[in-house]
Amino acid sequence: MMIRTICFILTVILPSPYRWFTLLAAVLLPYVAVVIANAGRETIFRAPSAILNGVEKQKGIGN
């Protein structure tokens, strides 16, 4: 958040071409941070097929 705050301050201080880069950085930083923080949470653990087939047969799932 400190980097984002600095970007907003620089948006006010810097001349026009640089102003747009710092404003864009201030807007995109939270989105990028959330995407990186949530990366890899969808990992699915797959059991070996022999165990999985046994569980399916016991519960009556599948065939």
DAWO-V237267 format. One record per backbone hydrogen bond with DSSP energy under -1.0 kcal/mol. NH is the residue of the N-H (numbers start at 1). CO is the residue of the C=O. E is the energy in kcal/mol with one decimal. If there is no record, write none. Layout:
# DAWO-V237267
nh=[NH | NH]
co=[CO | CO]
e=[E | E]
This chain:
# DAWO-V237267
nh=[5 | 6 | 7 | 8 | 9 | 10 | 11 | 12 | 13 | 14 | 19 | 20 | 22 | 23 | 24 | 25 | 26 | 27 | 28 | 29 | 32 | 33 | 34 | 35 | 36 | 37 | 38 | 41 | 52 | 53 | 54 | 55 | 56 | 57 | 58 | 59 | 61]
co=[1 | 2 | 3 | 4 | 5 | 6 | 7 | 8 | 9 | 10 | 15 | 16 | 18 | 19 | 20 | 21 | 22 | 23 | 24 | 25 | 28 | 29 | 30 | 31 | 32 | 33 | 34 | 38 | 48 | 49 | 50 | 51 | 52 | 53 | 54 | 55 | 56]
e=[-2.4 | -2.3 | -2.1 | -2.1 | -2.2 | -2.7 | -1.8 | -1.1 | -1.6 | -2.9 | -2.0 | -1.3 | -2.1 | -2.2 | -2.2 | -2.3 | -2.2 | -1.7 | -2.5 | -2.0 | -2.4 | -2.4 | -2.1 | -2.3 | -2.4 | -2.2 | -2.0 | -1.3 | -2.3 | -2.7 | -1.7 | -2.1 | -2.3 | -2.0 | -1.9 | -2.1 | -2.4]
